Amino acid sequence: MKITAFNPMIITKDAESIIKLFEELGFEKRHVKKDIGSRHAQGTVMKNADGFHLDVSQSDLELPQDVSAIRINVRDFEEAYELFMSRGFENFYGSSYVKTPSSKSAVLRAPTGFVINLVEHIRDHD
């Protein structure tokens, strides 16, 4: 499995306050993607001067609190998805995933509770 990016992520219902906090810590917004999938999520990629990245995702997922996760970008979504599912991970979206013109993704929870946002960027999109 080829991993192309690996960084921390916060999944929340209040991205604005988290983004403001990390801006105070020296992070800047690098990329914002809105209206992602059927849940109309918003994803913000932030970066600081030392090159550290943080994703902040706002979603209507039913969460009792903010969730710390790891975003893992891969070259082959299906290969990675099968690997995680074979190890007992649960997909937040049931058996489906989020597909946009530029990516495929699924939020997966390990049997022990940690969370991965698995993403493949589609390279041949317009």
Secondary structure as UniProt FT lines:
FT   STRAND          3..12
FT   HELIX           15..24
FT   TURN            25..26
FT   STRAND          28..36
FT   TURN            37..40
FT   STRAND          41..47
FT   TURN            49..50
FT   STRAND          53..58
FT   STRAND          67..74
FT   HELIX           77..86
FT   TURN            87..88
FT   STRAND          90..91
FT   TURN            92..95
FT   STRAND          98..100
FT   TURN            101..102
FT   STRAND          103..109
FT   TURN            111..112
FT   STRAND          115..121
FT   TURN            123..124
//
